[in-house]
Structures are given as structure tokens and as C-alpha cells.
Amino acid sequence: MLTAATMLAFAANSLLCREALASGSIGPASFTLLRIASGAAVLGLLAAHRTRSFRVGGGWRAAAALFAYAAAFSFAYTHLSAGTGALLLFGAVQTTMIVWGLWSGERINAPQLAGALAAGAGLVWLLLPGVTAPPVGDAALMLGAGGAWGVYSLLGRGGRQPTVATAGNFIRAVPMAVLAYLLFGQAERSSGIGIAYAVASGALASGMGYALWYSVLPALKATTAATVQLSVPVIAVSGGFVLLGEPVTSRLLVAAVAVLGGIAAFVMCRNREPAA
């Protein structure tokens, strides 16, 4: 149940951000600042309670990757639907991780190669020009957000006290978000509901979501932890359809099957003998 709640929280980030920006109740720079600041507050309190100290963990490189993800995520959702954005984000995150593994010398077997090619083909299909294709600029921003999150995940892989490190990275990212707001957000208008969406995204979907994830992660097998995250884009697509009235196009469905199925095949075939 905790794992399911965590996946719902992760998908809620896409739904909250999309609704906030699509309704015009807040701008992307303001949303980014409030999301990071409220996430830093919640995670900072949790980390201080756990360690009985106010030591700031994490590092500046990870904080920069976190900020790059959050900022590109917000600006991309100005025009992307919740489901499309979540699928692009997830595909880019996993692609970054796979590419880094290959660059580091990991070998893949034939089923993994087929899965990676299928996932890549799904992303290409989603982005092909057409009436239902997402805007190129916003899609590129979301792919960049996924790449930044992949880098953030790689930087924090294997670290001790992940909640403390994540709290420190959020705290370090706050001045970056302030600078972005000063550069791009001073002309933005924010309503009470827009502020509420941003704070909910930061404090609940991000802050509490990451804390829950790190609490259940030790109880999950590596393959289970990787495959369960495949549900996030599905939840986002479903939520976008039910809650936001967004259409579910055949292009999105085909791309989702290819991307999520390909990544699932890659992860689940990891322990087989590598191809020659």
C-alpha cells in the first residue's frame, strides 16, 4: 500500500503541475520556486527529526541536477498534457540510466537490446510530426527534465541516508529557483489555488512522496523497484483523462505500450546471459 501511495504521489506531480499551468493560476517559474521551497521545508524537517541535527546533506552537483529537472518540468507542462509529459519524462530518465550503464561497461543481452530499441522507437513515434504530436519545444524541455533526473539519480545512487541527502539537495536548490524566478517569473501572476497546487506538489507529492519511497525501497527487490515505477506514466495518463479531461490518443497509447513494455523487458531480462 505504501508503494502504491508513492507511485500515486509521483504521478500527482504531473497532474498538479499541468492543471496549475493550464488553468493560468500560476506561472512555471513561480511553480518551480514554490515546489522546491515547500519540498525543502518538509524534507528538511523529516531529516532533522531522523538525525536529530540540522546538517545539510547532499551536494551542489546533485542540487543543480534537481533544479534543472524541476525547472524544465514546470516550463514543459505549459503546453504538454499530463500523460504525454510523464511518458516523455520517464522514457528520458530510463534512457539516461541505460546509456550511462553502457558507457560504464555494462553488457546487455539480446532481450534487453530489443527492449531498449522498442522503448526508443516508442519515444520517436510519440514525437513524429503530426496533428497529435506534442509541441517540439515543450517535448524537448521534458526530455531534458528526464535527463536531469537521470543524472540526479546516478549521482545519488548507493548513498547513505537518502532522505537526508534529498533534503539537502532541495535546500541547496532553493537559491537556484529564486534566481530563476527573478529572471523569468516576476511578471507571472499567481492565484491562491495556483499556490496551493505548487505547495502540494512540493510538500506532498515530492517531499512526502520521496520520503515514502525511501522507506519502502529497502523492502523491494531491485527489479521490483524498477518495474513498479512503470505505473507512474499510466497513472498520469489515466488521471489526465479522468480529472483533467485530456484526450488519450492512439499515438500516446502506442508509444506508452512500446516505451513501458520495452523498459520492462530491459529490466526483467537483466540477469540473463549477455549477448555475444
Secondary structure, 3 states (H helix, E strand, C coil): CHHHHHHHHHHHHHHHHHHHHHCCCCCHHHHHHHHHHHHHHHHHHHHHHHHCCCCCCCCHHHHHHHHHHHHHHHHHCCCCCHHHHHHHHHHHHHHHHHHHHHHCCCCCCHHHHHHHHHHHHHHHHHHCCCCCCCCHHHHHHHHHHHHHHHHHHHHHCCCCCHHHHHHHHHHHHHHHHHHHHHHHCCCCCCCHHHHHHHHHHHHHHHHHHHHHHHHHHHHCCHHHHHHHCCHHHHHHHHHHHHHCCCCCCHHHHHHHHHHHHHHHHHHHCCCCCCCC
